[in-house]
Amino acid sequence: MYRSFIIALIVWTSPIITWSQSLTDSAAKNFALQDSNGTIHRLEDYRGRIILLDFWASWCAPCIKAIPEIKDLYNKYDDRMRFEIISVSMDFDKSHWVTALKRHQPAGINLCTFTENYASVRKNYNVISLPKTFLIDENGKFIGEFSTPNEVDRKLSVLLSAQH
């Protein structure tokens, strides 16, 4: 049974591992999503900035736990480099998302996939679990995928030192 579980796990995660490994330097897919006021934001509108693209949901405890750390990143790097945070909620219910925005006040631009774009965003960014965080460079190419805000912080420090 244990052997079957390991084989199933390898088969199930293989596309994920391959996708993540080939991510660096590939272009991030554009999307158009609404903020809580109904304004449409496109990823391509933020070219020229380093983007922290954070996928989360109001029901995701690790996502909620990371919000203060992501706010710290925003406060640390916003004035020091052309840096923006785009948080994309994968909530289906707008009211849950808006309640979470009011309660936790995440930094940056807050968008949601409760529109018809949910499936395409999920597919284009391989969002099968949350949270999921990427850095995208000024040219719209992936720098990488990161598991924690601390990993993002280390990478942003390296990028900042390279700018000077």
Phi, psi and omega in degrees: 000316181300318179298318178297320179297314180298316179298316179297320179296317179296314180297317182293321183271348183305312179297328180292313181298313180300315182298314182294321181292326182271002185293313186304133179073000174272156183283137175286136179288136178289153173215162175231114183227157182267146168271184185291345176266358180092001178286134179275132175240136176249139179304319183297340178294344184253016174302148183094355178235151170280128184249129165265112181257112187244118175264130184209181174206156183295335183267000185266105182301314178297328178295312181296320179298326183281343185305313179298323179292323177292322174301318178300319177299316180300313180295325182286320190252346185303316181274344186266343180204164177286091190228136177220145174253129173240112179261126182244114178278138177261019178294147174270334186252117183301322183296323177295318180296311182298320177299316178295322177299315180294319184288316190255343178045063178297151181284161172082205182267127184247119183236165179220150180262023182292354177275190181292353183279356184308307185296317182290320178295315180301316180290312184297331181249009176052046181275095177248349175211160181233153354286161177221125188229133178234154164249138180235134183280180184298338181264005179084018179255146179295133169272322179166176177249139186230144183273331184222157174300330177297320177297319178297316180302314179299317180292319178297324176299317178296315180297321180294317180293329178290335179284339184261000000 
